[in-house]
Amino acid sequence: MLATHALVLAMLLFGLGLIGLLVRRNVLYMLLSIEVMLNGASLAFIAAGSRWAQPDGQVMFLFILTLAAAEVSVALGIVLQVYYRFRTLDADAFSLMKG
Amino acid sequence: MELLFYITAGVAVLSTVRVITHLHAVHALLYLVVSLMALALIFYILGAPFAAALEIIIYAGAIMVLFIFVVMLLNQGPLTVEQERRWLTPRMWLGPSLLALLLLGEVVFIIVAADTFTVETVGIQPKQVGLSLYGPYLIGVELASMLLLPGLIGAYHMGRRLSKEEP
């Protein structure tokens, strides 16, 4: 019962993160929304692992944690470079590669 | 236990909504920290204490500090001090503090009344997680190390300042 509701909560968090990613145009907020989405995915894994009483869910959580750490460090470096170059964080301003 | 879960879930959803609707980056980060702490409490309730500890230490500790570093780096200049004074008014951190106090109350309740209610979900101890991680999932650990090294080099490469002659 608790696991089902935890899955619903994971879906809510993922949806909120997706909405944030689509709505906000500031690169920093888009990164924050990606973090929220990753959290929702981790919650789904933990809930599933708790439901079946297996440690695999927490192992997947560890991998997601590693992925988030690597992703966020590189992405924040890119954000810094973009800010030094364009003096803005608006994602619509970075359209130099538009075909 | 059910009630604790629903209260924590409410805190998590509320703070996440505030994250994606807030206009100031520092405020949104405060709410995101509250959201991560609520999620850690949910992990604990679901019977994953190791994941809860890692959520606090790595997400709320390390990754949020990275975000705060970048927010502060982007706001250099003489206006920063005045801006921060404007950002950190008492009214502004009232919301995150109330939500965090709610979480703290739940944690205190769990510690005090731990014996009176039974945990319906069976807990998975860190030992089992470690045995599984370095047993069947060893290839995943190797892949994670191969991911972290490019991450380190990439962050070092991207984090340097541009030279003067570039626009």
Interface residues (C-beta under 8 A of the other chain):
Chain A: M1 L2 A3 H5 A6 L9 L12 L13 L16 G17 I19 G20 V23 R24 N26 L28 Y29 L31 L32 S33 E35 V36 N39 S42 L43 I46 A47 G49 S50 R51 A53 Q54 P55 D56 G57 Q58 V59 F61 L62 F63 L65 T66 L67 A68 A69 A70 E71 V72 S73 V74 L76 G77 I78 V79 L80 Q81 Y83 Y84 R85 L89
Chain B: M1 E2 F5 Y6 A9 A12 V13 T16 V17 V19 I20 A25 A28 L29 L32 S35 L36 L39 I42 F43 I45 L46 G47 A48 F50 A51 L54 E55 I58 Y59 A62 I63 L66 F67 F69 V70 V71 L73 L74 E120 T121 V122 I124 Q128 V129 L131 S132 L133 Y137 G140 A144 L147 L148 P150 G151 L152 G154 A155 H157 M158 G159 R161 L162 E166 P167
